Amino acid sequence: MSDTNNTGHDNRSDYRADTVMEHEYDGIQEFDNKLPNWWLWIMWGSMVFGLLYWLVFHTLEIRDLPKGDFETEMRLADEAMFERMKNNPVTNESLMALVEMPAKVTEGREMFVKFCVACHLDDGRGLVGPNLTDNAWIHGCEPMNLYDIVSKGVAAKGMPSWINQLGPGGVQTVTAYVMTIRNSNIKGKSPEGDPCTF
C-alpha cells in the first residue's frame, strides 16, 4: 500500500521531550512542560470570575453579598412580625420579642438618642432622669411598666408622655432598646428605686 494513500497526520513534531529547568532547590528540579489546555481555561476562567465578582460585589456594589441578602431577609421578616405585633395588645412577651430583633433595637436607639438624651444622656447613665443601665427600677420591674412610663409619662417626676411624638411603634422600639441596656451598669447617676432580678 502506498504512503500517498495514508491521510493520517504525523504529529510527533507537536511533542517534545521533557525539559528540565536549570535551577534546583534542595535537590528538587522543575519540568518546563506546557500546561494542558483544560487547566489553562480553568485558571483564566477563575481569574475572570474573580475580577467580575470583585467589581460587582465590592467595587460597584451592584449586588449585595450573601451576608447582606441574609440580613435583608431577616429585616423584612422582623418588619412583618412587627406589623403583626402592632395590631395586637402590647405585652411583656411582645416587648421581649422586639429585644431579639436587631433592626428594631437599632431603631429604638436612634429614637432614644434623638428624644431622651436631655434627661438620660446618650448611653442611658442618667442626668436629670434615672440611670437606665443599672438594675434598679422606680416604677416596677416588668417591660410593660417601662412601656407605660414611656408612653404615658410620669408628670410628678417631670417625665413627659412620648406616645404622640413616637407613636405606638416608636414607644415599643425605645422600650426594647432600654431593655437591652439594663444591667449593663454604666457608671453614672446612683441607682433609684428597688433592685429587680428581671
Secondary structure, 3 states (H helix, E strand, C coil): CCHHHCCCCCCHHHCCCCCEEEEEECCEEEECCCCCHHHHHHHHHHHHHHHHHHHHHHHCCCCCCHHHHHHHHHHHHHHHHHHHHHCCCCCHHHHHHHHCCHHHHHHHHHHHHHHCHHHHCCCCCCCCCCCCCCCEECCCCCHHHHHHHHHHCEHHHCECCCHHHHHHHHHHHHHHHHHHHCCCCCCCCCCCCEECCC
